Amino acid sequence: MLPVITLIGRPNVGKSTLFNRLTRTRDALVADLPGLTRDRQYGIGRIGPRPYVIVDTGGLGSVAEGIEALMERQVQRAIEEADHLLFLVDARDGCTPEDLDLAQRLRRVGKPLTLVVNKSDTTDPTLAVADFHRLGLGVPWAVSATQGLGVHALIDHVFEHLPEGTDADWVQSEDDRIKVAVVGRPNVGKSTLINRLLGEERQVTFDSPGTTRDSIFIPFERPGHAQRYTLIDTAGVRRRARVTDPIEKFSVIKTLQAIEAAHVIILVLDAQEGIGEQDATLAGHILESGRALVVAINKWDGLDVDSRNRVRDQFARKLAFLDFAKLHRVSALHGTGVGHLLDDVDLAYANATRDLATPELTRLLEAAVMEHQPPLVKGRRIKLRYAHQGGRNPPLIVIHGNQTDKVPESYKRYLINRFRKELDLLGTPLRLEFKSGSNPYQGRRNTLTARQIAKRQRLKRFTQRKG
């Protein structure tokens, strides 16, 4: 197993910045705002003599009430998992009473610990760490997570106290993991659904919109199944006009990036709130991204018969273009209907990455054209000759013929529905690309010989005499 290093400290001391520095990514959302990180964020450390797991956590404060209490429970779990703790403090603030309280708490934990004085780039390192000796946690290490100063030396020091890990355990290609992003509007139950799938309180859940601010990547394996997953918890997406907080704007960007990075999307809808225009907008963005899709209508167990019929009508009216996706009516809080979600995720991923044989696609195209001919364009029939696969995830079918740029949208939809039905491509959108053969004589004027010109003149005179 890889050694685990956990970052601990007050809010806004630079834990997420150091996390991004050590993993050489931008996975953790960073801003000059206390309490931005709420969930545990895991990554593979890329700086140091060998790989390790680095854990970013929310800031620990003196008062833990409401959502802060839930965040502190997440930090405690990260401390329990750690082989080594990095206690971050702020050189610009100096040693604060909160730092003294945290030092006392971490001393009782009994885990190996290194005191890290961050933001030490604006002063002499010796002066930056002088005030922190009174914490009694050994020699402080002066670093700058933003500039990268002292970070390599810090990790080399930490590895002197870490247990030996097995590198073979971490060399697991991400190619065999299905990345599943859980997206939806705020407060629809995305984090609750992920906690139910994991079987533990992995994500902070709170009865308030905007609890999740960052996109959290969580490796996951189902007992008794060979397939491995990476679950991605995302921030809720609201209408642009309602987004005024700069942090929420970055959260929405991270959500859209998670959609692009995922293989399969679980779109979570709120049955109690109904299906709104924002749900349709988000579903349209997922469709444009080409990602395989599973739809989960959450909070279904608390509805009466009339409300359920109302939600069904709203789905049929506003999200009719998602007819290719499997629909689940679930309760993430109680677990009702959640068990089969990942089965349909597997099906959607398998269909999105299927290999489609050229002879079969050409046969299906010929049958579709025979049953319903393409329209005439200026008296000439559009001819579609053969088809082959041009890409996967989403499946792309390339159709060759004549005048393919004149194929109307209605006929394209007919072909998409025909291919999806015949190939049983459930759970994934399907795209078509049309290509026309080039005419080698297009734009060229035929030059007549002297004999052809004389013959044309004789024909003209003959025609005039006949008239």
C-alpha positions in Angstrom: 0.0 0.0 0.0 1.1 3.6 -0.6 1.9 5.7 2.4 -0.8 8.3 3.2 0.1 12.0 4.0 -2.7 14.2 5.3 -2.7 18.0 5.3 -4.1 19.5 8.5 -4.5 23.2 9.6 -6.7 26.2 10.1 -8.8 27.5 7.2 -6.9 29.5 4.5 -3.3 28.5 5.5 -2.7 27.0 2.0 -3.5 23.3 2.3 -5.2 23.1 -1.1 -2.4 25.1 -2.8 0.2 22.6 -1.3 -2.0 19.7 -2.4 -2.0 21.0 -6.0 1.8 21.6 -5.8 2.5 18.0 -4.6 0.1 16.3 -7.1 1.1 18.7 -9.9 -2.5 19.2 -10.7 -5.3 21.7 -10.3 -7.7 19.3 -8.8 -8.3 21.3 -5.6 -10.2 24.5 -5.8 -8.0 27.4 -4.5 -9.2 30.9 -3.5 -8.4 33.5 -0.9 -11.4 32.5 1.1 -11.5 30.6 4.5 -13.5 27.3 4.6 -13.4 26.7 0.8 -12.5 23.0 1.1 -15.1 20.9 2.8 -14.6 17.3 1.6 -11.5 15.1 1.6 -9.6 15.3 -1.6 -7.2 12.5 -2.5 -4.4 12.6 -5.0 -1.1 10.9 -5.9 2.0 12.8 -4.8 4.4 13.4 -7.7 7.1 15.2 -5.8 9.4 13.0 -3.8 11.5 9.8 -4.0 8.4 7.6 -4.7 4.6 7.9 -5.0 2.3 8.4 -2.0 -1.3 9.4 -1.3 -1.8 13.0 -0.3 -5.1 14.1 1.3 -6.4 17.6 1.4 -8.9 18.4 4.2 -11.1 21.3 5.3 -9.8 23.8 7.8 -10.2 23.1 11.6 -11.6 25.9 13.7 -12.2 26.5 17.3 -16.0 26.3 17.0 -17.5 23.3 15.2 -21.2 23.8 14.6 -23.5 23.0 11.7 -21.6 22.2 8.6 -18.3 22.9 10.3 -19.0 19.9 12.6 -19.5 17.7 9.6 -16.3 19.0 8.0 -14.4 18.2 11.2 -15.7 14.6 11.1 -14.2 14.3 7.6 -10.9 15.7 8.9 -10.9 13.2 11.8 -11.3 10.3 9.3 -8.4 11.6 7.2 -6.2 11.8 10.3 -7.1 8.1 11.2 -6.1 7.0 7.7 -2.8 8.9 7.7 0.7 7.5 8.1 2.1 11.1 8.5 0.5 14.5 9.2 1.6 17.8 7.8 0.4 20.5 10.1 0.3 23.8 8.1 0.5 27.2 9.7 0.6 30.7 8.2 3.9 32.6 8.5 2.1 35.9 7.8 -0.4 35.4 10.7 2.2 34.1 13.2 1.4 31.6 15.9 -2.3 32.1 16.7 -4.4 30.7 19.6 -6.1 28.4 17.1 -2.7 27.0 16.1 -2.0 26.3 19.8 -5.3 24.5 20.2 -4.7 22.4 17.1 -1.2 21.5 18.2 -2.6 20.2 21.5 -5.2 18.1 19.7 -2.7 16.7 17.2 -0.3 15.9 19.9 -2.9 13.6 21.5 -3.4 11.8 18.2 0.0 10.2 18.4 0.7 10.2 14.6 4.0 11.2 13.1 3.8 14.9 12.4 5.8 17.6 10.7 5.1 21.3 11.3 5.0 23.3 8.0 5.2 27.1 8.0 3.6 28.1 4.7 3.8 31.5 3.0 7.4 32.0 4.0 8.5 33.5 0.7 8.2 37.1 1.9 10.6 37.0 4.8 13.7 35.2 6.0 12.9 31.5 6.7 14.6 31.7 10.1 12.5 34.6 11.2 9.3 33.0 9.6 9.6 29.8 11.8 10.9 31.5 15.0 7.4 32.1 16.5 6.3 28.5 15.9 8.8 26.8 18.1 6.6 27.3 21.1 4.1 24.8 19.6 6.4 22.1 20.7 6.1 20.0 17.6 9.7 19.8 16.6 11.6 21.8 14.0 9.3 23.8 11.8 9.8 23.6 8.0 9.5 26.9 6.0 7.9 26.5 2.6 6.0 28.4 0.0 3.3 26.3 -1.6 2.6 29.0 -4.2 6.3 29.3 -5.3 7.3 25.7 -4.5 10.1 26.9 -2.2 11.2 24.2 0.2 8.6 21.7 -0.9 11.1 19.1 -2.2 13.2 19.2 1.0 10.0 18.9 3.1 8.9 15.7 1.3 12.4 14.2 1.5 12.3 14.8 5.2 8.8 13.2 5.5 10.0 10.1 3.7 12.6 9.5 6.3 9.8 8.8 8.7 7.3 7.0 6.4 6.8 3.2 6.2 8.0 1.4 3.1 5.3 1.1 0.5 4.7 -1.2 -2.5 4.9 0.7 -5.7 3.2 -2.1 -7.6 0.0 -1.4 -5.6 -0.3 2.1 -7.0 0.6 1.4 -10.6 -3.0 0.8 -11.7 -3.9 2.3 -15.0 -6.8 4.7 -15.0 -7.8 3.3 -18.3 -9.6 0.3 -16.7 -11.7 2.6 -14.4 -15.0 4.0 -15.5 -15.2 7.6 -14.5 -18.7 8.4 -13.3 -19.7 12.0 -12.7 -22.7 12.7 -10.6 -24.2 16.0 -11.6 -27.4 18.0 -11.0 -28.8 21.2 -9.6 -27.8 22.2 -6.0 -29.3 20.2 -3.1 -30.7 17.4 -5.2 -28.8 14.8 -3.2 -25.6 14.1 -5.3 -23.3 13.7 -2.3 -25.9 11.6 -0.5 -26.1 9.3 -3.5 -22.3 8.9 -3.6 -22.3 8.1 0.1 -25.0 5.5 -0.4 -23.0 3.9 -3.3 -19.8 3.9 -1.2 -21.6 2.6 2.0 -19.9 5.3 4.1 -20.1 9.0 5.0 -17.5 10.0 2.5 -18.9 13.4 1.4 -20.2 16.2 3.5 -24.0 16.3 3.2 -26.0 19.2 4.6 -29.5 20.5 4.1 -28.3 23.6 2.3 -27.6 24.3 -1.4 -23.9 24.7 -2.4 -22.5 22.3 0.3 -20.1 20.7 -2.3 -17.9 23.3 -3.9 -15.2 21.3 -5.6 -15.2 18.2 -7.9 -14.1 15.3 -5.7 -12.6 12.1 -7.4 -13.2 9.0 -5.4 -11.8 5.6 -6.5 -14.4 2.8 -5.8 -14.7 -0.9 -6.2 -17.9 -2.9 -5.8 -17.6 -6.1 -3.7 -17.7 -9.1 -6.0 -17.3 -7.2 -9.2 -14.1 -6.9 -11.2 -15.0 -3.5 -12.7 -13.5 -0.5 -10.9 -14.8 3.1 -10.9 -13.9 6.6 -10.1 -16.9 8.5 -8.7 -16.9 12.2 -9.2 -18.9 14.3 -6.9 -19.6 17.8 -8.4 -21.0 21.1 -7.3 -24.6 21.9 -8.2 -25.2 23.9 -11.3 -27.7 26.8 -11.2 -28.8 29.3 -13.9 -26.1 31.8 -14.8 -28.3 34.7 -13.7 -28.4 33.3 -10.1 -24.7 32.8 -9.8 -23.2 35.8 -8.2 -20.5 34.3 -5.8 -17.1 34.1 -7.6 -16.5 30.8 -5.8 -19.7 29.3 -7.2 -18.6 30.4 -10.7 -15.4 28.4 -10.3 -17.4 25.5 -8.9 -19.6 25.4 -12.0 -16.5 25.4 -14.2 -15.1 22.5 -12.3 -18.4 20.7 -12.8 -18.3 21.2 -16.5 -14.7 20.0 -16.6 -15.7 16.9 -14.7 -18.4 16.2 -17.3 -15.8 16.3 -20.0 -13.4 14.1 -18.0 -16.1 11.4 -17.2 -17.1 8.4 -19.2 -20.6 8.1 -17.8 -22.8 10.8 -16.2 -25.5 10.2 -13.6 -27.9 13.1 -13.9 -29.7 13.5 -10.5 -33.1 15.2 -10.6 -35.2 16.2 -7.5 -38.6 14.7 -7.6 -39.9 17.0 -4.8 -38.8 20.1 -6.6 -39.9 18.9 -10.0 -38.1 19.1 -13.3 -37.2 22.6 -14.2 -35.6 24.4 -17.1 -32.2 24.3 -15.5 -32.4 20.5 -15.5 -33.2 20.6 -19.2 -30.3 23.0 -19.9 -27.8 20.7 -17.9 -29.1 17.6 -19.8 -28.6 19.4 -23.1 -25.0 20.2 -22.1 -24.4 16.5 -21.2 -25.9 15.5 -24.6 -23.6 17.9 -26.4 -20.6 16.5 -24.6 -21.5 13.1 -26.0 -21.2 11.3 -22.6 -23.1 8.2 -21.8 -25.9 8.9 -19.4 -28.0 7.4 -16.6 -30.9 9.4 -15.1 -31.8 9.2 -11.4 -34.9 10.9 -10.0 -34.1 11.3 -6.3 -36.4 11.7 -3.3 -39.0 9.5 -5.1 -40.2 7.7 -1.9 -41.7 10.8 -0.4 -44.2 11.5 -3.2 -47.9 10.7 -3.4 -49.4 9.3 -6.6 -50.4 12.7 -8.0 -46.9 14.1 -7.5 -45.3 11.1 -9.2 -47.6 11.4 -12.2 -46.7 15.1 -12.4 -43.0 14.3 -12.4 -43.5 11.7 -15.1 -45.3 14.2 -17.3 -42.6 16.8 -16.7 -39.9 14.4 -17.7 -41.8 13.3 -20.8 -42.3 16.9 -21.8 -39.0 18.6 -20.9 -36.5 15.8 -21.3 -37.9 13.8 -24.1 -34.5 14.0 -25.9 -33.1 11.7 -23.2 -35.1 8.8 -24.4 -31.9 6.7 -24.9 -31.0 6.9 -21.2 -32.1 4.4 -18.5 -34.3 6.1 -15.9 -34.1 5.2 -12.2 -36.5 6.4 -9.4 -34.4 6.3 -6.2 -34.1 7.5 -2.7 -30.4 8.2 -2.0 -31.2 8.7 1.7 -32.8 5.4 2.3 -31.1 3.4 -0.6 -34.3 2.5 -2.5 -33.5 1.7 -6.1 -29.8 2.7 -5.8 -28.5 -0.9 -6.2 -29.0 -1.1 -9.9 -27.5 2.2 -10.9 -24.0 1.0 -11.5 -25.3 -2.0 -13.5 -26.7 0.5 -16.0 -23.5 2.6 -15.8 -21.7 -0.6 -16.9 -24.2 -1.1 -19.8 -24.0 2.6 -20.9 -20.2 2.5 -20.9 -20.1 -0.8 -22.8 -22.5 0.6 -25.5 -20.6 3.8 -25.7 -17.3 2.0 -26.4 -18.6 -0.8 -28.6 -16.9 -1.8 -31.8 -19.4 -1.6 -34.7 -18.6 -3.7 -37.8 -18.7 -1.9 -41.2 -20.7 -4.7 -43.0 -23.4 -4.5 -40.3 -23.6 -0.7 -40.4 -23.8 -0.7 -44.2 -26.6 -3.4 -44.1 -28.6 -1.3 -41.6 -28.1 1.8 -43.7 -29.4 0.0 -46.8 -32.4 -1.3 -45.0 -33.2 2.1 -43.5 -32.9 3.8 -47.0 -35.0 1.1 -48.6 -37.8 1.6 -46.0 -37.7 5.4 -46.2 -35.9 7.1 -49.1 -34.0 10.4 -48.5 -35.7 13.4 -50.0 -35.2 14.9 -53.5 -32.9 17.9 -53.8 -33.6 20.0 -57.0 -35.0 16.8 -58.7 -32.0 14.6 -57.7 -32.3 11.9 -55.0 -29.8 11.9 -52.2 -27.8 8.7 -52.3 -26.3 7.1 -49.2 -24.0 4.3 -50.1 -22.2 2.8 -47.1 -21.4 3.4 -43.4 -18.5 2.7 -41.0 -17.6 3.6 -37.4 -15.6 6.8 -37.0 -15.2 7.0 -33.2 -16.3 5.8 -29.8 -17.7 7.3 -26.6 -19.9 8.5 -28.1 -20.3 6.1 -31.1 -19.8 8.0 -34.3 -21.1 6.5 -37.6 -19.7 8.0 -40.8 -22.0 7.7 -43.9 -20.7 8.2 -47.4 -22.8 9.2 -50.4 -23.8 12.0 -52.8 -25.2 15.3 -51.7 -24.9 14.4 -48.1 -24.6 18.0 -47.1 -28.3 18.4 -48.2 -29.6 15.7 -45.8 -32.3 17.4 -43.6 -32.3 17.2 -39.8 -35.5 15.1 -39.8 -33.8 12.4 -41.8 -30.7 12.5 -39.6 -32.9 11.9 -36.6 -34.6 9.0 -38.4 -31.3 7.4 -39.1 -30.1 7.9 -35.5 -33.2 6.3 -34.1 -33.0 3.5 -36.6 -29.3 2.7 -35.8 -29.9 3.0 -32.0 -32.8 0.6 -32.2 -31.2 -2.0 -34.4 -27.8 -1.9 -32.5 -29.5 -1.7 -29.1 -27.3 1.3 -28.1 -29.0 2.0 -24.8 -27.5 4.6 -22.5 -25.3 6.5 -25.0 -26.0 9.3 -27.5 -25.2 8.5 -31.2 -23.6 10.8 -33.7 -23.6 10.8 -37.5 -21.1 12.3 -39.9 -21.8 12.5 -43.6 -19.2 12.6 -46.3 -19.7 13.2 -50.1 -17.4 11.8 -52.7 -15.5 14.5 -54.7 -16.3 15.0 -58.4 -13.0 15.2 -60.3 -14.7 17.2 -63.1 -16.4 19.7 -60.9 -15.5 23.3 -62.0 -13.7 22.1 -65.2 -14.9 23.2 -68.7 -14.7 20.7 -71.5 -12.6 22.1 -74.4 -14.0 21.0 -77.8 -11.8 20.0 -80.7 -12.2 21.6 -84.2 -14.0 18.5 -85.5 -16.5 18.7 -82.5 -17.1 22.4 -83.2 -17.8 21.8 -86.9 -20.2 19.0 -86.0 -22.1 21.2 -83.6 -22.4 23.9 -86.3 -23.8 21.4 -88.8 -26.4 20.2 -86.2 -27.4 23.8 -85.6 -27.9 24.4 -89.4 -29.9 21.2 -89.7 -32.1 22.1 -86.8 -32.8 25.5 -88.3 -33.8 24.0 -91.7 -36.1 21.6 -90.0 -37.8 24.4 -88.0 
